């Protein structure tokens, strides 16, 4: 996954003083909500392609791994899939941050913009950078942070 997305909140110290309460839980919730939005963009699998078609001599079956037809006509394979789609997790990062990651050993080659293989890029797998850009362009990060601040303000 990429380096952290930095959101700068001006006036946070002043708001903290005015609220007279610990603002960190609200910010932790907001950053986890942002991470969940990014996960919603990066985690979905693209449509299956010819690489997933059993009509070929060799193919990749999602949730299993590589498969192939033997000379005798039977099907053989290697169960190598780590079920990438089920390995996403959001955790706390520092005081108020959140970290989105995927525990599959090959996740970087599928999703990390700097390491994504051309094979996966051509087949429509979303990169981390692309997912973050979509969420940023939609204004989602600002909306979530504003809602969190307003929620904390009303409760103070």
C-alpha positions in Angstrom: 0.0 0.0 0.0 1.2 3.6 -0.5 2.5 5.9 2.1 -0.1 7.6 4.3 -2.6 10.1 2.9 -2.1 13.2 4.9 -5.1 15.4 5.8 -4.2 18.6 7.5 -6.8 20.1 9.8 -6.2 23.7 10.7 -7.5 24.9 14.0 -7.5 21.4 15.6 -5.7 22.5 18.7 -8.2 25.4 19.2 -11.1 23.1 18.6 -9.7 20.6 21.1 -9.4 23.4 23.8 -13.0 24.6 23.1 -14.4 21.1 23.3 -12.6 20.4 26.5 -12.6 16.7 25.6 -10.4 14.2 24.0 -10.9 14.6 20.2 -8.8 11.6 19.2 -11.6 9.0 19.2 -13.6 11.1 16.7 -10.6 11.6 14.5 -9.8 7.8 14.7 -13.3 7.1 13.5 -13.0 9.6 10.7 -9.7 8.2 9.4 -11.0 4.6 9.6 -14.1 5.7 7.6 -11.7 7.2 5.0 -9.8 4.0 4.8 -13.1 2.1 4.3 -13.9 4.4 1.4 -10.6 3.7 -0.2 -11.0 -0.1 0.4 -14.4 0.2 -1.4 -12.6 1.4 -4.5 -9.5 -0.9 -4.4 -10.9 -4.2 -3.2 -13.4 -5.2 -5.9 -12.1 -7.6 -8.5 -12.3 -6.5 -12.1 -14.4 -8.6 -14.5 -12.9 -12.0 -15.3 -10.8 -12.0 -18.5 -9.5 -14.6 -20.9 -6.8 -15.3 -18.2 -9.6 -16.8 -16.1 -11.2 -18.9 -18.8 -11.1 -22.7 -18.6 -11.5 -22.8 -22.3 -7.8 -22.1 -22.5 -5.0 -24.7 -22.0 -3.8 -22.8 -18.9 -5.8 -20.4 -16.7 -6.1 -18.9 -13.3 -9.1 -19.7 -11.2 -9.9 -17.1 -8.6 -9.9 -18.5 -5.1 -7.9 -21.5 -6.2 -4.8 -20.7 -8.4 -3.3 -21.9 -11.6 -5.0 -24.7 -13.5 -4.2 -26.5 -16.8 -5.2 -29.3 -19.0 -3.0 -32.4 -19.0 -2.2 -34.3 -22.2 -4.7 -36.9 -21.1 -7.4 -34.2 -21.0 -7.8 -34.0 -17.2 -7.4 -30.9 -15.2 -4.5 -30.3 -12.9 -3.6 -27.3 -10.8 -1.8 -25.7 -7.9 -3.8 -24.1 -5.1 -1.9 -20.9 -4.7 -4.6 -18.3 -4.1 -4.5 -16.5 -0.8 -8.0 -15.1 -1.5 -6.9 -11.5 -2.0 -10.4 -10.1 -1.7 -10.9 -11.4 1.8 -7.5 -10.3 3.2 -8.2 -6.5 3.5 -8.0 -5.0 7.0 -8.2 -1.6 8.5 -6.2 -0.9 11.7 -5.3 2.1 13.9 -2.2 3.9 12.9 -0.6 6.2 15.5 -2.9 8.4 17.6 -5.6 9.3 15.1 -4.6 7.5 11.9 -5.9 4.4 10.1 -4.0 1.9 8.0 -5.5 -0.1 5.1 -3.6 -3.2 4.1 -3.9 -6.6 2.5 -2.1 -9.6 4.0 -1.9 -11.6 0.7 1.8 -12.1 -0.1 1.2 -10.9 -3.7 -1.1 -7.9 -2.9 1.6 -5.4 -3.9 2.0 -6.9 -7.4 -1.8 -6.5 -7.8 -2.5 -3.2 -6.1 0.6 -1.1 -5.2 1.0 1.6 -7.9 4.8 1.4 -7.8 4.9 -2.4 -7.9 1.8 -3.4 -9.9 2.6 -5.8 -12.6 1.6 -4.7 -16.2 -0.4 -7.9 -16.4 -2.7 -6.8 -13.6 -2.9 -3.2 -14.7 -4.0 -4.3 -18.2 -6.7 -6.4 -16.7 -8.2 -3.5 -14.7 -7.0 -4.1 -11.2 -7.2 -0.8 -9.2 -4.0 0.5 -7.8 -3.7 2.1 -4.4 -2.8 5.5 -5.9 -5.9 5.3 -8.2 -8.2 4.4 -5.3 -6.9 7.3 -3.2 -7.3 9.7 -6.1 -10.9 8.7 -6.7 -11.8 9.2 -3.1 -9.9 12.6 -3.0 -11.5 13.8 -6.2 -15.0 12.9 -4.9 -14.4 15.2 -1.9 -15.1 12.2 0.4 -12.1 12.9 2.7 -13.1 16.5 3.4 -16.8 15.5 3.9 -15.9 12.8 6.4 -13.5 15.1 8.3 -16.1 17.9 8.4 -18.8 15.6 9.6 -16.5 14.3 12.3 -15.6 17.8 13.5 -19.3 18.8 13.5 -20.3 15.7 15.4 -17.7 16.4 18.0 -18.7 20.1 18.2 -22.4 19.2 18.8 -21.5 16.8 21.5 -19.2 19.2 23.4 
